[in-house]
Amino acid sequence: MKILITGGSGTLGQYLNLELNGKHDILTQFNSNLGNCGSFNSVNLSIENYSKLEKVFLSFKPDVVIHTASISNAEKADRLAADMVYDINVNATQYIAELCDRYNAKLIYTSSDLVYAGYRGSMLKEDSKLIPVSLYAETKLMGEVKIQQTFGNYIVLRMALMYGLGLNHSRNHFHFMFDELRNGNTVKLFTDQYRTPLALKEAARMISELIEKNISGEVINLGGSDRLSRYELGEILCEEVGFDKNLLIATTMDEAGIPYKVADVSMNTETLNSYGVKPMSARESIREIIKPF
């Protein structure tokens, strides 16, 4: 298939480039950072440049669009003007959905586990209460709505907290934690927020599997199999690598002073599993991540 990846130089996008190239004919989009896109068929443009976007659809004619490009976390969103975040996360998403509808492409959209109400229990199903508490999460949910209002040939993936080692310029909290522990430095980790963390490489593999299946008009939780706090994830890393667990400093969201306190957005993945797509355990994934070390 011909697959267009937006946000191809992002943390997940670079893993998608590696996973999908060779299996499919990919075109990966980047904007300000090149990442590994230079090693693949790529295009440099802003997703807010609608005329250039349409030209890409006209020339490449994608069968599938994986839309990962966004203002990608609450901290980044809060540093920007709200209308800019809305334009990128909502308006551009709607336009990409309209292009997919016009040019007969399936849209796979990466949303967030943070769209869920974080106080309604654990292992949330796709029909659980949705109460995003940050501008970032609100605009990701609005992106979902705009897609669903536009057409039916989509898969919305509510992405769990992703972890692993970022490629090139990209980094995430797990990468920071790994480097700090390897250098013998302490790391503060939440004990009171629960997610179903998913390794980046696993996320790319599972999206690749979903592309091959006849799925449309579906919202799917894309998460790992383990309900964990960041502290517990850090413990598994220490056990697998041999880092000193005494370097892990337990803290709470209140103590860290974070503005958006989401206690539990761990996700039930029965829908994902029903399509024959199953994640490794966190321990297995971490073993894979640390093999080069």
C-alpha positions in Angstrom: 0.0 0.0 0.0 0.9 3.6 -0.4 1.1 5.2 3.1 1.6 8.8 4.0 2.9 9.4 7.5 2.5 12.9 9.0 4.9 13.8 11.8 7.4 11.4 10.4 10.3 13.0 12.3 8.5 12.7 15.6 9.1 10.2 18.4 6.6 7.7 17.1 6.9 8.8 13.4 10.5 7.8 13.1 9.7 4.3 14.4 6.9 4.1 11.9 9.3 5.0 9.1 11.5 2.1 10.1 8.6 -0.4 10.6 6.7 0.4 7.4 9.4 1.1 4.9 10.0 -2.0 2.7 6.6 -3.5 3.7 4.8 -0.5 2.0 5.5 2.4 -0.3 5.8 5.2 2.3 6.0 9.0 2.1 6.9 10.6 5.4 6.3 14.2 6.2 8.5 16.4 8.4 8.5 20.1 9.2 11.2 21.7 11.4 13.2 18.6 12.2 14.5 16.0 9.7 14.9 13.1 12.1 15.4 9.9 10.1 13.1 11.1 7.3 16.1 11.8 5.0 16.6 8.0 4.8 13.2 7.5 3.3 10.9 9.0 0.6 10.0 12.2 2.4 8.4 15.6 2.0 9.1 18.8 4.0 6.0 20.9 4.6 3.8 22.2 7.4 0.5 20.4 7.9 -1.1 23.9 8.0 -0.1 24.5 4.4 -3.3 23.1 3.0 -2.4 23.7 -0.7 0.8 21.8 -0.4 -0.9 19.0 1.5 -3.5 18.6 -1.3 -0.7 18.5 -3.9 0.9 15.6 -1.9 -2.4 13.7 -2.0 -2.8 14.4 -5.7 0.8 13.2 -6.6 1.3 10.4 -4.1 -2.3 9.1 -3.9 -2.0 7.4 -0.5 -4.2 4.4 0.4 -3.6 5.1 4.1 -2.7 8.2 6.0 -1.2 7.8 9.5 -1.7 11.2 11.1 0.7 11.6 14.1 1.7 15.3 13.6 0.5 17.5 16.4 1.4 19.7 19.3 2.1 16.5 21.2 1.9 17.1 24.9 0.3 19.3 27.5 3.5 21.2 28.4 4.1 22.2 24.7 0.5 23.2 24.3 0.5 25.4 27.3 3.6 27.3 26.0 1.7 28.2 22.8 -1.3 30.4 22.0 -4.5 28.4 22.3 -5.5 29.3 18.7 -2.2 27.9 17.4 -2.7 24.6 19.2 -6.3 24.5 17.9 -5.2 25.2 14.3 -2.7 22.3 14.4 -4.5 19.7 16.4 -8.0 20.3 15.3 -8.3 22.3 12.1 -5.4 20.6 10.3 -6.7 17.2 11.4 -10.2 18.1 10.0 -8.6 19.1 6.7 -6.6 15.9 6.5 -9.8 13.9 7.1 -11.5 15.9 4.3 -8.6 15.1 1.9 -8.7 11.4 2.9 -12.5 11.4 2.1 -11.9 13.2 -1.2 -9.1 11.0 -2.3 -10.4 7.7 -0.9 -7.7 7.1 1.7 -8.1 5.5 5.2 -7.1 7.8 8.0 -5.4 6.4 11.1 -5.3 9.1 13.8 -3.2 9.0 16.9 -5.2 10.4 19.8 -4.3 10.1 23.5 -5.3 8.2 26.7 -5.5 11.6 28.3 -9.0 12.2 26.7 -10.4 9.9 29.4 -11.7 11.0 32.8 -8.8 10.1 35.1 -10.9 9.5 38.2 -13.4 6.9 37.0 -11.5 3.7 37.7 -8.9 1.7 35.9 -8.5 -0.2 32.6 -10.9 2.0 30.8 -12.9 0.8 27.8 -13.4 2.9 24.6 -16.9 4.0 25.8 -15.7 5.2 29.1 -16.2 8.8 30.3 -14.2 11.4 28.3 -13.1 14.4 30.3 -9.8 15.9 29.0 -8.3 18.3 31.5 -5.6 20.0 29.5 -5.7 22.0 26.3 -3.6 19.3 24.6 -6.0 16.5 25.5 -9.1 18.6 24.7 -7.8 19.3 21.2 -6.9 15.7 20.6 -10.4 14.7 21.4 -11.8 17.5 19.2 -9.6 16.0 16.4 -11.4 12.7 17.0 -14.8 14.4 16.7 -13.9 16.3 13.5 -12.7 13.1 11.8 -15.9 11.2 12.8 -18.1 14.1 11.5 -16.2 14.1 8.2 -16.3 10.5 7.0 -16.3 6.8 8.1 -13.0 5.4 6.8 -10.9 6.0 9.9 -9.3 4.3 12.9 -8.9 6.5 16.0 -6.1 5.1 18.2 -6.1 6.4 21.8 -2.4 6.1 22.4 -1.0 5.1 25.8 2.0 6.8 27.4 4.8 5.8 25.1 8.3 4.9 26.2 11.6 3.9 24.7 14.7 5.5 23.3 14.0 8.5 21.0 15.8 8.6 17.7 18.0 11.5 16.5 16.6 14.7 18.1 13.6 13.1 19.7 13.5 12.3 23.4 10.9 11.3 25.9 10.7 10.9 29.7 11.8 7.2 29.6 14.9 8.2 27.5 15.7 10.9 30.1 15.2 8.4 32.9 17.5 5.8 31.2 20.3 8.4 30.7 20.1 9.7 34.3 20.1 6.2 35.9 23.0 5.1 33.6 25.0 8.1 34.8 24.2 7.3 38.5 21.8 10.2 39.0 18.6 10.1 40.9 15.2 10.4 39.1 11.9 11.5 40.6 9.0 9.4 39.4 5.2 9.5 40.1 3.7 6.8 42.2 0.1 8.1 41.9 -0.6 8.2 38.2 -1.4 5.0 36.4 -1.2 4.3 32.6 -0.8 1.3 30.3 2.6 2.3 28.9 3.5 1.1 25.4 7.0 0.9 23.9 7.5 3.0 20.8 8.7 0.0 18.7 5.6 -2.0 19.8 3.3 0.9 18.9 4.8 1.0 15.4 4.5 -2.8 15.0 0.9 -2.8 16.1 -0.1 0.1 13.8 1.5 -1.9 11.0 -0.6 -4.9 11.9 -3.8 -2.8 12.0 -3.1 -1.4 8.6 -3.4 -4.9 7.1 -6.9 -5.5 8.6 -10.3 -4.5 7.3 -11.2 -2.0 10.0 -13.0 1.3 9.7 -15.1 3.6 11.8 -13.4 2.3 15.0 -12.0 3.8 18.1 -9.3 1.6 19.6 -7.2 1.8 22.8 -3.6 1.2 21.8 -1.8 0.5 25.0 0.4 -2.0 26.8 -0.8 -5.0 28.8 0.4 -3.7 32.2 -1.2 -1.1 34.4 1.8 0.8 35.8 2.9 4.0 37.5 6.1 5.7 36.2 7.8 4.6 39.4 6.9 0.9 38.7 8.1 1.3 35.1 11.4 2.7 36.5 11.7 -0.3 38.8 11.3 -2.7 35.9 14.0 -0.9 34.0 16.4 -1.1 37.0 15.7 -4.8 37.4 16.4 -5.5 33.8 19.5 -3.4 33.3 20.9 -3.7 36.8 20.6 0.0 37.7 20.5 0.9 41.4 16.8 1.1 42.5 17.9 3.5 45.3 18.3 6.1 42.5 14.5 6.1 42.1 12.8 8.8 44.2 9.1 8.3 44.7 7.0 11.4 44.3 3.4 12.4 43.8 1.7 14.7 41.3 1.0 17.2 44.1 4.7 17.2 45.1 5.8 17.7 41.5 3.4 20.6 41.1 2.0 19.4 37.8 -1.0 21.4 36.6 -3.1 18.5 35.3 -3.5 15.7 37.8 -4.7 12.6 36.0 -4.8 9.7 38.4 -5.6 6.7 36.2 -6.1 6.5 32.5 -5.0 2.9 32.2 -6.8 1.4 29.2 -8.5 -1.9 28.5 -7.2 -3.3 25.2 -9.8 -6.0 24.6 -10.9 -4.3 21.3 -7.3 -4.3 20.1 -6.8 -7.9 21.1 -10.0 -8.9 19.3 -8.3 -8.0 16.0 -5.4 -10.3 16.9 -3.1 -7.5 17.8 -1.4 -8.0 21.2 1.4 -6.1 22.9 4.4 -7.5 24.7 4.6 -7.1 28.5 6.4 -4.0 29.7 9.3 -6.2 30.9 9.6 -7.9 27.5 9.6 -4.6 25.8 12.2 -3.1 28.1 14.4 -6.2 27.4 14.2 -5.5 23.7 14.9 -1.7 24.2 18.1 -2.4 26.2 19.5 -5.2 24.0 22.2 -2.8 22.5 23.4 -2.0 25.9 
